[in-house]
């Protein structure tokens, strides 16, 4: 950990760098920035309507493997103060003491350092630029998906033969139309790629075939390895189907919700499916299980002795409020399509 004197110097470096560097950062970067946080990043993810694939990215040992030469090159492109650059290089290469033995520092930013998150953001801003300048133009095309031919056919039958149609047949066609996507989910002329990064964790949402999602992941891996000298974690860099599986990002499980039964008002005065394609945030079951273990012992409810002095009413109210809060966010959250709290699987 840095000494008090080192912390003062690092705070001074941060005070000089942050007002200059932060306004130039990408709008897709949310980690360790003034006025931004995890909830802003998660809110951005919830706007990715219709996403088909999530590409989870995690850089292996990012803070420990930042290449000093690459970082100084990035800083040198915009900073003209040689004294400041020399001070930053000295800070990076200062080394460390462990059990009274000196160890040299060949890579990474100072552990526990005040300006380490800022330097990491400056470093990973190149990844953000790679997305904006290369990946996004290559994998975004088309203004909107084409209308599904089957959906149009069923809608035409309902519209043109409604007056002479039996009630049962009409209801059957309405149910059939409700089970069909209104847009062509395999439209080759439509692609969308979205991206968000929080520190060294990033997530991409892609509308397109799995083969292209694999290609995007490989291009990011090659760029990180060849340009930034970083390596993606093989265990944590995953491609998950947005409606059949759940991605993990910033402690939440993320999935696209599907429910043909949940309806809302439509512009024409009728009803429409209101949750299909919407990205939902879900609390992981492991988090709930861990929380419940505080109140369990050997699979049975355990006493909370701190409540012994309260009345029966207050004790019961405490347990009910705690349990109700956990259940509401895991099982009965809005938009859930089944009783187990899982998004509906694609048929």
Rosetta silent file (secondary structure, phi, psi, omega in degrees, C-alpha in Angstrom):
SEQUENCE: XXXXXXXXXXXXXXXXXXXXXXXXXXXXXXXXXXXXXXXXXXXXXXXXXXXXXXXXXXXXXXXXXXXXXXXXXXXXXXXXXXXXXXXXXXXXXXXXXXXXXXXXXXXXXXXXXXXXXXXXXXXXXXXXXXXXXXXXXXXXXXXXXXXXXXXXXXXXXXXXXXXXXXXXXXXXXXXXXXXXXXXXXXXXXXXXXXXXXXXXXXXXXXXXXXXXXXXXXXXXXXXXXXXXXXXXXXXXXXXXXXXXXXXXXXXXXXXXXXXXXXXXXXXXXXXXXXXXXXXXXXXXXXXXXXXXXXXXXXXXXXXXXXXXXXXXXXXXXXXXXXXXXXXXXXXXXXXXXXXXXXXXXXX
SCORE:     score description
SCORE:     0.000 S_00000001
   1 L     0.000  143.362 -178.553    0.000    0.000    0.000 S_00000001
   2 L   -65.634  148.299  175.377    1.294    3.519   -0.768 S_00000001
   3 L   -74.256  172.919 -179.176    2.723    5.608    2.040 S_00000001
   4 H   -61.754  -42.718  179.111    1.109    8.888    3.074 S_00000001
   5 H   -62.079  -41.864  178.653    3.613   10.869    1.012 S_00000001
   6 H   -64.759  -36.348  179.363    2.973    8.729   -2.047 S_00000001
   7 H   -64.816  -38.424  178.670   -0.753    9.175   -1.618 S_00000001
   8 H   -63.179  -42.760  179.480   -0.364   12.951   -1.602 S_00000001
   9 H   -65.720  -42.935 -179.713    1.615   12.818   -4.853 S_00000001
  10 H   -64.721  -38.009  177.174   -0.882   10.440   -6.464 S_00000001
  11 H   -64.255  -36.592  177.719   -3.774   12.677   -5.456 S_00000001
  12 H   -66.153  -41.689  177.903   -1.973   15.604   -7.062 S_00000001
  13 H   -62.694  -43.203  179.412   -1.467   13.605  -10.281 S_00000001
  14 H   -63.167  -40.360 -179.390   -5.150   12.637  -10.292 S_00000001
  15 H   -63.653  -29.438  178.948   -6.200   16.256   -9.734 S_00000001
  16 H   -82.251  -42.117 -173.157   -4.211   17.284  -12.799 S_00000001
  17 H   -78.609  -40.862 -169.813   -5.166   14.382  -15.093 S_00000001
  18 H   -61.575  -47.351  179.892   -8.848   13.822  -14.303 S_00000001
  19 H   -62.318  -24.664  179.650  -10.300   17.190  -15.458 S_00000001
  20 H   -85.221  -42.788 -172.458   -8.400   16.778  -18.727 S_00000001
  21 H   -83.044  -39.623 -172.175   -8.959   13.069  -19.402 S_00000001
  22 H   -59.391  -43.899  179.375  -12.506   12.447  -18.140 S_00000001
  23 H   -62.382  -18.246 -178.854  -14.359   14.657  -20.670 S_00000001
  24 H   -92.432   -7.164 -179.526  -12.627   12.751  -23.460 S_00000001
  25 L   -69.187  158.326 -179.432  -13.692    9.311  -22.252 S_00000001
  26 L   -68.475  150.999  175.595  -16.299    7.348  -24.162 S_00000001
  27 L   -69.618  -10.150  179.555  -19.975    7.594  -23.256 S_00000001
  28 L   -92.208    0.369 -179.482  -19.888    3.797  -22.894 S_00000001
  29 E  -102.543  128.413 -174.610  -17.452    3.946  -19.950 S_00000001
  30 L  -126.260   -9.690 -173.953  -18.995    4.192  -16.467 S_00000001
  31 L   -85.184  135.658  174.621  -16.394    2.919  -13.993 S_00000001
  32 L    54.731   46.483  177.670  -14.481    5.220  -11.615 S_00000001
  33 L  -126.898  141.639 -178.422  -15.805    8.412  -13.182 S_00000001
  34 L   -59.368  128.807  177.137  -17.241   11.428  -11.335 S_00000001
  35 L    80.729    0.662  179.973  -21.023   11.304  -11.218 S_00000001
  36 L  -122.562  154.487 -179.945  -21.248    7.844  -12.791 S_00000001
  37 L  -160.118 -167.191 -176.814  -21.586    4.402  -11.248 S_00000001
  38 H   -59.443  -40.678 -175.438  -22.844    0.835  -11.584 S_00000001
  39 H   -67.128  -30.486  176.169  -26.487    1.848  -11.846 S_00000001
  40 H   -67.618  -40.279  178.276  -25.795    4.083  -14.822 S_00000001
  41 H   -65.191  -42.646  179.664  -24.101    1.183  -16.605 S_00000001
  42 H   -67.133  -36.143  177.659  -26.975   -1.174  -15.784 S_00000001
  43 H   -63.936  -36.211  177.043  -29.527    1.387  -16.933 S_00000001
  44 H   -63.348  -40.509 -179.783  -27.726    1.554  -20.281 S_00000001
  45 H   -63.522  -35.794 -177.745  -27.978   -2.237  -20.624 S_00000001
  46 L   -68.610   -9.522  177.615  -31.742   -2.150  -20.053 S_00000001
  47 L   -89.316   -0.947 -175.748  -32.137   -0.064  -23.240 S_00000001
  48 L   -84.930   61.627 -176.172  -30.810   -2.901  -25.438 S_00000001
  49 L   -62.805  137.009  175.865  -34.241   -4.077  -26.544 S_00000001
  50 L    80.823    9.125 -179.424  -34.341   -7.186  -28.720 S_00000001
  51 L   -59.989  139.561 -179.139  -30.795   -8.336  -27.982 S_00000001
  52 L  -104.838  -35.513 -179.052  -30.136  -11.921  -29.063 S_00000001
  53 E  -131.020  138.454  170.528  -26.619  -12.577  -27.725 S_00000001
  54 E  -106.646  132.127  176.280  -24.697  -11.222  -24.755 S_00000001
  55 E  -111.219  106.832 -179.302  -20.903  -11.222  -24.952 S_00000001
  56 E   -87.406  129.617 -179.432  -19.469  -11.040  -21.447 S_00000001
  57 E  -121.519  132.685  176.264  -15.930   -9.710  -21.255 S_00000001
  58 E  -139.197  122.745 -178.672  -13.520   -9.867  -18.342 S_00000001
  59 E   -86.197  126.369 -175.342   -9.852   -8.887  -18.623 S_00000001
  60 L   -72.285  117.997  178.000   -7.611  -11.221  -16.671 S_00000001
  61 L    54.195   47.911 -171.659   -5.669   -9.346  -13.993 S_00000001
  62 H   -57.634  -53.692 -175.384   -6.208   -6.027  -15.730 S_00000001
  63 H   -64.804  -27.890 -178.134   -4.738   -3.698  -13.108 S_00000001
  64 H   -86.108  -14.428 -174.052   -1.749   -5.994  -12.589 S_00000001
  65 H  -117.241   11.767  176.042   -0.919   -6.451  -16.284 S_00000001
  66 L   -59.216  125.645 -178.148   -1.152   -2.915  -17.665 S_00000001
  67 L   -78.618  122.124 -175.702    1.858   -2.531  -19.941 S_00000001
  68 H   -63.468  -40.272 -178.424    3.923    0.476  -18.834 S_00000001
  69 H   -64.086  -42.638  179.741    5.310    1.196  -22.306 S_00000001
  70 H   -67.065  -43.143  179.514    1.839    1.200  -23.886 S_00000001
  71 H   -61.543  -45.157  179.996    0.392    3.351  -21.097 S_00000001
  72 H   -66.420  -32.173  175.992    3.200    5.919  -21.362 S_00000001
  73 H   -65.430  -42.948  178.544    2.749    5.996  -25.129 S_00000001
  74 H   -63.434  -44.142  179.485   -0.962    6.742  -24.714 S_00000001
  75 H   -65.835  -38.947 -177.906   -0.242    9.460  -22.153 S_00000001
  76 H   -67.557  -20.090 -179.915    2.543   10.930  -24.293 S_00000001
  77 H   -70.485  -25.034 -175.913    0.213   11.406  -27.258 S_00000001
  78 H  -121.200  -23.127  179.803   -1.789   14.086  -25.442 S_00000001
  79 L   -96.001  129.173 -178.093    0.340   15.283  -22.523 S_00000001
  80 L  -104.041    0.151 -178.148    3.181   17.627  -23.411 S_00000001
  81 L   -89.433  103.565 -178.239    4.576   18.047  -19.896 S_00000001
  82 H   -64.480  -32.177 -179.604    7.697   15.858  -19.714 S_00000001
  83 H   -66.560  -40.314  177.873    8.035   16.410  -15.958 S_00000001
  84 H   -66.852  -41.840  179.043    4.533   15.038  -15.345 S_00000001
  85 H   -62.855  -40.687  179.184    5.169   12.072  -17.619 S_00000001
  86 H   -65.134  -38.921  179.201    8.447   11.327  -15.809 S_00000001
  87 H   -64.294  -41.832  179.033    6.670   11.514  -12.441 S_00000001
  88 H   -65.498  -42.885  178.344    4.002    9.060  -13.602 S_00000001
  89 H   -61.762  -42.105  178.462    6.626    6.659  -14.978 S_00000001
  90 H   -61.536  -40.359  178.278    8.546    6.834  -11.699 S_00000001
  91 H   -63.459  -41.628 -178.582    5.354    6.062   -9.791 S_00000001
  92 H   -66.586  -35.485 -173.972    4.640    3.057  -12.018 S_00000001
  93 L  -101.713   15.522 -174.110    8.156    1.651  -11.686 S_00000001
  94 L   -66.473  -24.104 -177.631    8.689    2.476   -7.991 S_00000001
  95 L    83.255 -172.423 -177.867    8.531   -1.178   -6.918 S_00000001
  96 E  -151.320  159.499  177.484    7.256   -2.516   -3.609 S_00000001
  97 E  -111.445  131.990  176.672    8.433   -3.861   -0.255 S_00000001
  98 E  -141.331  119.013 -175.869    7.232   -7.207    1.075 S_00000001
  99 L    53.863   41.489  177.453    8.696   -8.757    4.245 S_00000001
 100 L    64.935   20.751  174.636   11.526   -6.217    3.976 S_00000001
 101 E  -115.735  133.585 -178.315   12.441   -7.396    0.483 S_00000001
 102 E   -84.079  132.348  177.155   12.319   -4.994   -2.440 S_00000001
 103 E  -122.117  132.774 -179.855   10.460   -6.146   -5.560 S_00000001
 104 L   -75.944  152.340  179.255   10.635   -4.408   -8.911 S_00000001
 105 L  -109.866  114.227 -177.799    7.451   -3.448  -10.758 S_00000001
 106 L  -102.505  -17.367  179.426    7.463   -4.432  -14.427 S_00000001
 107 L  -157.751  168.895  176.473    3.771   -3.978  -15.210 S_00000001
 108 L    88.090  165.457  175.481    0.496   -2.871  -13.691 S_00000001
 109 L  -102.574  156.231 -174.080   -0.642    0.198  -11.813 S_00000001
 110 L   -56.501  127.970  179.197    0.050    0.663   -8.074 S_00000001
 111 L   -65.873  128.196 -178.517   -2.181   -1.568   -5.969 S_00000001
 112 L    76.408    7.384 -177.751   -4.414    0.597   -3.816 S_00000001
 113 L   -73.794  145.674 -177.497   -3.159    3.669   -5.626 S_00000001
 114 L   -66.297  -38.453 -176.845   -5.391    6.728   -5.771 S_00000001
 115 L   -98.463    6.517  178.132   -4.832    7.334   -9.474 S_00000001
 116 H   -60.779  -46.173  177.727   -4.739    3.654  -10.528 S_00000001
 117 H   -60.517  -37.901  179.391   -8.432    3.585  -11.592 S_00000001
 118 H   -66.412  -43.170  178.566   -7.935    6.756  -13.652 S_00000001
 119 H   -64.366  -37.623  177.394   -4.835    5.348  -15.370 S_00000001
 120 H   -64.674  -39.032  177.391   -6.718    2.112  -16.099 S_00000001
 121 H   -65.077  -39.942  176.565   -9.551    4.116  -17.665 S_00000001
 122 H   -61.592  -39.907 -179.130   -7.063    6.033  -19.817 S_00000001
 123 H   -67.865  -48.715 -175.438   -5.580    2.701  -20.876 S_00000001
 124 H   -80.215   -6.124  173.699   -8.894    0.968  -21.596 S_00000001
 125 H   -60.831  -25.842  176.318  -10.275    3.997  -23.396 S_00000001
 126 H   -64.931  -33.625  175.533   -8.480    2.513  -26.404 S_00000001
 127 H   -66.777  -41.167  176.894  -10.830   -0.471  -26.182 S_00000001
 128 H   -60.746  -41.812  178.803  -13.796    1.916  -26.158 S_00000001
 129 H   -65.840  -35.482  177.599  -12.404    3.651  -29.248 S_00000001
 130 H   -62.315  -40.109  176.975  -11.931    0.284  -30.936 S_00000001
 131 H   -65.418  -48.400 -174.738  -15.618   -0.427  -30.446 S_00000001
 132 H   -66.487  -38.313 -171.576  -16.756    3.001  -31.656 S_00000001
 133 H   -94.277  -23.856 -176.109  -14.456    3.242  -34.662 S_00000001
 134 H  -120.930  -53.528 -174.817  -14.228   -0.358  -35.881 S_00000001
 135 H   -70.262  -49.216 -177.326  -16.721   -2.781  -34.326 S_00000001
 136 H   -59.462  -47.777  177.870  -19.828   -0.575  -34.295 S_00000001
 137 H   -63.181  -30.813 -176.214  -19.549    0.529  -37.962 S_00000001
 138 H   -78.745  -27.883 -172.873  -18.849   -3.065  -39.049 S_00000001
 139 H  -119.707   14.060  172.744  -21.736   -4.723  -37.187 S_00000001
 140 L  -116.077  119.709  176.797  -24.493   -2.083  -37.223 S_00000001
 141 E  -156.431  156.178 -179.214  -26.654   -1.922  -40.310 S_00000001
 142 L    85.159  141.265  179.171  -30.286   -1.517  -41.301 S_00000001
 143 L   -82.702  -38.522 -179.458  -32.825    0.938  -39.920 S_00000001
 144 L  -159.268  158.080  176.794  -35.325   -1.640  -38.687 S_00000001
 145 L   -69.928  150.554  175.013  -36.137   -5.321  -39.012 S_00000001
 146 L   -70.594  153.780  176.800  -38.465   -6.434  -41.762 S_00000001
 147 E   -69.380  137.885  179.382  -42.006   -7.434  -40.820 S_00000001
 148 L   -65.056  126.819  179.421  -42.371  -11.187  -40.322 S_00000001
 149 H   -60.168  -39.801 -179.241  -44.196  -12.736  -43.323 S_00000001
 150 H   -67.392  -39.424  177.808  -46.022  -15.254  -41.120 S_00000001
 151 H   -63.993  -41.533  179.277  -47.125  -12.534  -38.705 S_00000001
 152 H   -64.796  -38.371 -179.720  -48.395  -10.434  -41.629 S_00000001
 153 H   -63.563  -47.285 -179.018  -50.265  -13.438  -43.059 S_00000001
 154 H   -67.084  -40.024  178.033  -52.084  -14.177  -39.786 S_00000001
 155 H   -61.920  -38.484  178.213  -52.822  -10.487  -39.218 S_00000001
 156 H   -64.213  -40.335  177.636  -54.281  -10.299  -42.732 S_00000001
 157 H   -62.186  -43.058 -179.166  -56.579  -13.241  -42.052 S_00000001
 158 H   -65.999  -42.905 -175.743  -57.846  -11.637  -38.861 S_00000001
 159 H   -71.087  -40.705 -172.505  -58.358   -8.242  -40.457 S_00000001
 160 H   -86.383  -23.569 -175.243  -59.981   -9.360  -43.706 S_00000001
 161 L  -120.971   20.343 -176.241  -62.204  -12.181  -42.452 S_00000001
 162 L   -61.715  -44.445 -174.965  -63.128  -11.000  -38.987 S_00000001
 163 L   -64.678  -37.832 -177.572  -66.831  -10.417  -39.748 S_00000001
 164 L   -97.364   11.909 -175.127  -67.488  -13.870  -41.245 S_00000001
 165 L   -97.113  139.747  175.974  -65.245  -15.812  -38.885 S_00000001
 166 L   -65.824  153.340 -177.132  -66.481  -18.063  -36.094 S_00000001
 167 H   -60.092  -42.188 -178.656  -65.583  -16.975  -32.570 S_00000001
 168 H   -65.648  -40.796  179.489  -63.380  -20.011  -31.861 S_00000001
 169 H   -65.697  -39.491  178.817  -61.456  -19.584  -35.114 S_00000001
 170 H   -62.666  -45.476  179.477  -60.952  -15.894  -34.413 S_00000001
 171 H   -64.998  -35.815  178.642  -59.582  -16.593  -30.928 S_00000001
 172 H   -63.913  -42.908  179.677  -57.304  -19.311  -32.328 S_00000001
 173 H   -67.800  -37.018  177.602  -55.805  -16.890  -34.856 S_00000001
 174 H   -63.007  -43.660  178.302  -55.380  -14.197  -32.216 S_00000001
 175 H   -65.341  -38.015  178.313  -53.498  -16.656  -29.991 S_00000001
 176 H   -64.387  -45.287  179.463  -51.401  -17.779  -32.950 S_00000001
 177 H   -62.921  -36.306 -179.510  -50.489  -14.205  -33.863 S_00000001
 178 H   -67.938  -23.152  179.443  -49.588  -13.471  -30.278 S_00000001
 179 H   -88.170   -6.870 -177.586  -47.104  -16.361  -30.312 S_00000001
 180 L  -100.411  143.225  173.242  -45.345  -15.101  -33.449 S_00000001
 181 L   -69.607  137.986 -178.394  -42.646  -12.404  -33.561 S_00000001
 182 L   -74.537  -21.510  179.787  -43.902   -9.322  -35.375 S_00000001
 183 E  -116.616  156.198  179.762  -40.483   -8.764  -36.968 S_00000001
 184 L   -74.389  107.547 -176.533  -38.194  -11.106  -38.869 S_00000001
 185 L   -72.185  -10.793  179.240  -35.697  -12.215  -36.236 S_00000001
 186 L  -114.580   25.838 -179.490  -33.362  -13.561  -38.939 S_00000001
 187 L   -61.818  113.248 -176.976  -33.389  -10.483  -41.171 S_00000001
 188 L   -69.345  -14.788 -179.013  -29.923  -10.529  -42.854 S_00000001
 189 L   -93.910    8.004 -177.557  -30.095   -6.790  -43.491 S_00000001
 190 L  -129.248  126.515  176.083  -30.391   -5.833  -39.828 S_00000001
 191 E  -141.185  145.886  173.735  -27.642   -5.949  -37.187 S_00000001
 192 E  -141.303  133.308  177.188  -27.159   -4.153  -33.874 S_00000001
 193 E  -130.013  123.753  178.787  -24.140   -4.167  -31.582 S_00000001
 194 E  -120.708  161.081 -171.164  -24.129   -2.367  -28.226 S_00000001
 195 E  -151.625  144.351  173.248  -21.395   -2.012  -25.648 S_00000001
 196 E  -149.966  144.325 -179.638  -20.845   -0.883  -22.082 S_00000001
 197 E  -133.884  136.045  172.007  -17.759   -0.983  -19.849 S_00000001
 198 E  -127.470  106.989 -174.684  -17.317   -0.626  -16.118 S_00000001
 199 L    57.577 -122.049 -177.926  -13.613   -0.662  -15.190 S_00000001
 200 L   -97.341    5.226  175.182  -12.215   -3.942  -16.594 S_00000001
 201 E  -101.368  133.594  176.532  -15.633   -5.610  -17.023 S_00000001
 202 E  -139.505  157.487 -177.227  -17.502   -5.044  -20.259 S_00000001
 203 E  -138.615  137.002  175.179  -20.659   -6.377  -21.874 S_00000001
 204 E  -120.905  142.017  173.338  -21.833   -6.372  -25.479 S_00000001
 205 E  -114.599  129.645 -173.569  -25.340   -7.007  -26.765 S_00000001
 206 E  -129.412  135.357  171.046  -25.645   -8.272  -30.323 S_00000001
 207 E  -108.588  108.920 -176.358  -28.573   -8.827  -32.677 S_00000001
 208 L   162.911 -174.201 -177.729  -27.403  -11.254  -35.325 S_00000001
 209 L   -74.957  158.966 -179.071  -26.187  -14.852  -35.809 S_00000001
 210 H   -62.356  -35.776 -178.746  -24.004  -16.715  -33.309 S_00000001
 211 H   -59.565  -39.378  179.134  -21.155  -16.983  -35.828 S_00000001
 212 H   -73.018  -31.485  175.438  -20.825  -13.197  -35.944 S_00000001
 213 H   -64.103  -41.280  175.519  -20.959  -13.000  -32.132 S_00000001
 214 H   -62.067  -38.830 -179.953  -18.000  -15.413  -32.020 S_00000001
 215 H   -64.936  -40.595  178.136  -16.221  -13.237  -34.561 S_00000001
 216 H   -62.972  -46.035  178.265  -16.755  -10.116  -32.447 S_00000001
 217 H   -59.001  -43.266 -179.133  -15.354  -11.838  -29.361 S_00000001
 218 H   -65.866  -36.951  179.266  -12.297  -13.002  -31.301 S_00000001
 219 H   -66.991  -38.742  177.191  -11.660   -9.517  -32.694 S_00000001
 220 H   -66.069  -43.052  179.653  -11.783   -8.029  -29.192 S_00000001
 221 H   -61.042  -43.704 -179.601   -9.456  -10.732  -27.877 S_00000001
 222 H   -66.586  -39.286 -179.705   -6.967  -10.113  -30.700 S_00000001
 223 H   -65.456  -45.011  179.144   -7.085   -6.343  -30.232 S_00000001
 224 H   -61.684  -42.116 -177.744   -6.489   -6.598  -26.486 S_00000001
 225 H   -71.619  -42.774 -174.232   -3.629   -9.036  -26.956 S_00000001
 226 H   -82.685  -35.651 -174.083   -1.882   -7.342  -29.867 S_00000001
 227 L   -99.325  -45.112 -175.742   -2.432   -3.670  -29.052 S_00000001
 228 L  -102.483   -1.621  178.183   -2.949   -3.379  -25.293 S_00000001
 229 L    58.271   37.149  177.912   -0.999   -6.496  -24.206 S_00000001
 230 L  -117.537  162.377 -176.730   -3.955   -7.726  -22.156 S_00000001
 231 L  -128.927  133.243  175.532   -5.636  -11.115  -22.045 S_00000001
 232 E   -73.886  141.342  175.821   -9.311  -11.999  -21.821 S_00000001
 233 L   -71.593  121.242 -178.792  -10.271  -14.443  -19.094 S_00000001
 234 L   -65.155  -31.740 -176.946  -11.228  -17.703  -20.806 S_00000001
 235 L   -77.362  -33.184 -172.974  -13.540  -18.666  -17.929 S_00000001
 236 L  -102.931   -9.487  177.474  -15.428  -15.365  -17.700 S_00000001
 237 L   -91.327  100.309 -171.511  -15.587  -14.340  -21.363 S_00000001
 238 L  -125.212  155.627  171.112  -18.805  -16.045  -22.441 S_00000001
 239 E  -115.657  117.471 -175.313  -21.406  -15.780  -25.171 S_00000001
 240 E  -120.884  143.230  176.530  -24.906  -16.404  -23.815 S_00000001
 241 E   -72.211  127.693 -168.460  -28.264  -16.552  -25.557 S_00000001
 242 L   -64.963  -31.639 -177.002  -30.180  -13.532  -24.303 S_00000001
 243 L  -103.998  -13.808 -179.859  -33.573  -15.228  -23.804 S_00000001
 244 L  -103.622  -21.871 -178.523  -32.502  -18.795  -22.936 S_00000001
 245 L  -129.671 -178.901  178.813  -29.590  -18.037  -20.615 S_00000001
 246 L  -128.740  130.032  173.712  -28.450  -15.297  -18.279 S_00000001
 247 E   -86.130  160.440  177.466  -25.360  -13.158  -18.547 S_00000001
 248 E  -116.940  130.049  179.025  -23.598  -11.805  -15.451 S_00000001
 249 E  -154.226  123.558  177.923  -22.621   -8.161  -15.173 S_00000001
 250 L    53.521   40.665  175.255  -21.913   -6.043  -12.097 S_00000001
 251 L    84.966   -4.040  179.876  -23.456   -8.605   -9.761 S_00000001
 252 E  -109.058  154.598  166.753  -26.736   -8.979  -11.685 S_00000001
 253 E   -93.816  136.070 -173.757  -28.055  -11.644  -13.987 S_00000001
 254 E  -123.196  131.295  179.771  -29.215  -10.157  -17.281 S_00000001
 255 E  -152.102  157.421  175.289  -31.680  -11.712  -19.710 S_00000001
 256 E   -89.422  127.527 -176.246  -34.207  -10.687  -22.340 S_00000001
 257 L   -81.971  145.533  177.240  -37.757  -11.238  -21.126 S_00000001
 258 L  -139.930  128.703  175.172  -40.363  -13.104  -23.140 S_00000001
 259 L  -161.109  115.779  177.663  -44.033  -13.532  -22.332 S_00000001
 260 L   -80.477   -9.270 -176.273  -46.892  -13.808  -24.826 S_00000001
 261 L   -96.255  -21.444 -177.969  -49.418  -13.558  -21.987 S_00000001
 262 L   -86.230  113.506 -173.149  -48.372  -10.243  -20.439 S_00000001
 263 E  -115.289  154.514  176.400  -50.217   -7.522  -22.370 S_00000001
 264 E  -140.036  173.604 -177.984  -50.263   -3.746  -22.282 S_00000001
 265 E   -68.534  141.832  176.980  -52.093   -0.943  -24.099 S_00000001
 266 L  -104.824  164.406 -177.902  -51.343   -0.427  -27.797 S_00000001
 267 L   -64.736  -29.056 -178.124  -51.373    2.809  -29.766 S_00000001
 268 L   -85.404    7.427  179.230  -54.478    1.741  -31.714 S_00000001
 269 L    95.082  -10.046  178.853  -56.479    1.283  -28.515 S_00000001
 270 L   -90.576 -146.350  178.535  -56.056   -2.495  -28.333 S_00000001
 271 E  -125.459  159.146  178.540  -53.463   -4.560  -26.502 S_00000001
 272 E  -147.972  158.965  175.650  -49.945   -5.673  -27.324 S_00000001
 273 E   -65.912  128.249 -168.695  -47.254   -7.811  -25.775 S_00000001
 274 L  -104.713  -11.944 -176.102  -45.522   -5.497  -23.353 S_00000001
 275 L  -119.653  -12.011 -177.425  -42.364   -7.277  -22.165 S_00000001
 276 L   -59.620  129.287  177.603  -41.062   -9.238  -25.161 S_00000001
 277 L    87.459   -8.921 -178.704  -37.545   -8.167  -26.041 S_00000001
 278 L   -81.041  136.151  179.107  -37.057   -6.022  -22.930 S_00000001
 279 E   -80.510  127.286  179.593  -33.808   -6.565  -21.016 S_00000001
 280 E  -113.428  148.790  175.643  -34.401   -7.457  -17.362 S_00000001
 281 E  -104.913  131.313 -175.512  -32.087   -7.362  -14.359 S_00000001
 282 E  -129.435  141.360  176.340  -32.386  -10.279  -11.928 S_00000001
 283 E   -76.017  127.064 -179.915  -30.873  -10.954   -8.530 S_00000001
 284 L   -60.840  143.194 -179.122  -28.795  -14.166   -8.678 S_00000001
 285 H   -60.790  -33.467 -179.261  -30.227  -17.094   -6.730 S_00000001
 286 H   -63.195  -33.800  178.207  -26.889  -17.567   -4.951 S_00000001
 287 H   -65.278  -43.125  179.773  -27.219  -14.079   -3.458 S_00000001
 288 H   -66.539  -43.121 -179.969  -30.673  -14.886   -2.092 S_00000001
 289 H   -60.774  -43.175  178.974  -29.553  -18.258   -0.768 S_00000001
 290 H   -63.042  -39.392  179.885  -26.611  -16.671    1.025 S_00000001
 291 H   -66.971  -40.111 -179.138  -28.880  -14.047    2.543 S_00000001
 292 H   -68.745  -27.223 -178.728  -31.389  -16.642    3.742 S_00000001
 293 H   -62.696  -20.600  176.982  -28.640  -18.691    5.379 S_00000001
 294 H   -64.454  -25.374 -175.893  -28.371  -15.980    8.013 S_00000001
 295 H  -109.302   11.890 -178.815  -31.782  -17.054    9.257 S_00000001
 296 E  -126.707  152.201  174.679  -31.334  -20.822    8.846 S_00000001
 297 E  -146.966  115.629 -176.714  -29.447  -23.513   10.712 S_00000001
 298 L    58.696   39.292  176.812  -29.305  -27.075    9.401 S_00000001
 299 L    79.158    4.655 -179.763  -32.125  -26.319    7.004 S_00000001
 300 E  -124.508  154.384  179.126  -34.451  -24.974    9.695 S_00000001
 301 E   -57.984  136.709 -178.988  -35.270  -21.442   10.837 S_00000001
 302 L  -108.942  147.691 -179.478  -32.793  -20.174   13.401 S_00000001
 303 L   -71.021  147.532  172.459  -33.578  -17.754   16.241 S_00000001
 304 L  -109.731   97.895 -171.510  -32.457  -14.132   16.086 S_00000001
 305 H   -64.197  -21.207 -179.856  -31.718  -13.434   19.737 S_00000001
 306 H   -66.628  -16.710 -178.492  -31.496   -9.688   19.146 S_00000001
 307 H   -96.256    1.306 -173.690  -35.283   -9.669   18.703 S_00000001
 308 L   -59.758  -35.756 -176.088  -36.085  -11.466   21.964 S_00000001
 309 L   -77.295   -6.651 -178.492  -36.891   -8.246   23.788 S_00000001
 310 L   -87.981  167.160  178.669  -39.472   -7.145   21.210 S_00000001
 311 L   -74.544  163.516  178.672  -43.163   -7.924   21.178 S_00000001
 312 H   -58.608  -39.720 -178.526  -44.552  -10.858   19.203 S_00000001
 313 H   -61.575  -45.978 -178.080  -46.058   -8.454   16.702 S_00000001
 314 H   -69.860  -33.271  177.701  -42.741   -6.718   15.993 S_00000001
 315 H   -65.811  -49.233  179.912  -40.859  -10.012   15.728 S_00000001
 316 H   -63.390  -41.033  179.677  -43.311  -11.441   13.194 S_00000001
 317 H   -62.225  -38.433  179.511  -43.395   -8.135   11.276 S_00000001
 318 H   -62.969  -47.568 -179.482  -39.597   -8.112   11.052 S_00000001
 319 H   -65.501  -41.554 -178.843  -39.462  -11.629    9.597 S_00000001
 320 H   -64.617  -43.084 -178.993  -42.326  -10.992    7.203 S_00000001
 321 H   -65.528  -41.527  179.926  -40.825   -7.743    5.882 S_00000001
 322 H   -65.281  -47.754 -178.335  -37.397   -9.317    5.373 S_00000001
 323 H   -67.066  -40.252 -179.367  -38.737  -12.409    3.636 S_00000001
 324 H   -62.488  -39.602  178.831  -41.214  -10.435    1.529 S_00000001
 325 H   -62.906  -40.953  178.985  -38.449   -8.176    0.254 S_00000001
 326 H   -67.840  -42.165 -178.285  -36.326  -11.123   -0.836 S_00000001
 327 H   -66.392  -40.567 -176.590  -39.226  -12.906   -2.507 S_00000001
 328 H   -61.647  -35.251 -176.695  -40.411   -9.825   -4.379 S_00000001
 329 H   -89.203   -8.227 -176.318  -37.078   -9.271   -6.139 S_00000001
 330 H  -116.492  -31.877 -174.950  -36.448  -12.921   -6.998 S_00000001
 331 L  -113.737  -45.868 -173.405  -39.728  -14.676   -7.689 S_00000001
 332 L  -106.559   25.350  179.052  -42.523  -12.169   -8.187 S_00000001
 333 L   -65.895  147.184 -179.520  -40.588   -9.370   -9.876 S_00000001
 334 L   -57.365  137.741  176.374  -42.495   -7.612  -12.688 S_00000001
 335 L    92.460   -6.846  177.248  -42.055   -9.212  -16.074 S_00000001
 336 L   -67.278  142.993 -173.845  -41.262  -12.689  -14.831 S_00000001
 337 L  -105.789   -4.653  174.714  -42.833  -15.247  -17.111 S_00000001
 338 L  -147.768  168.102 -173.810  -43.010  -18.245  -14.817 S_00000001
 339 L   -68.728  -16.765 -178.559  -43.393  -19.006  -11.152 S_00000001
 340 L   -88.384    2.186  178.415  -39.742  -19.950  -10.683 S_00000001
 341 L    79.435   23.525  179.550  -38.509  -16.477  -11.529 S_00000001
 342 L  -112.641  147.311  175.178  -36.921  -17.444  -14.855 S_00000001
 343 L   -68.245  149.582 -178.974  -37.440  -15.798  -18.231 S_00000001
 344 L   -62.216  141.374  178.902  -39.462  -17.866  -20.670 S_00000001
 345 L   -81.666  149.390 -179.934  -37.444  -20.140  -22.892 S_00000001
 346 L   -70.191  136.578 -179.879  -37.565  -19.713  -26.620 S_00000001
 347 L   -79.288    0.000    0.000  -39.833  -22.221  -28.364 S_00000001
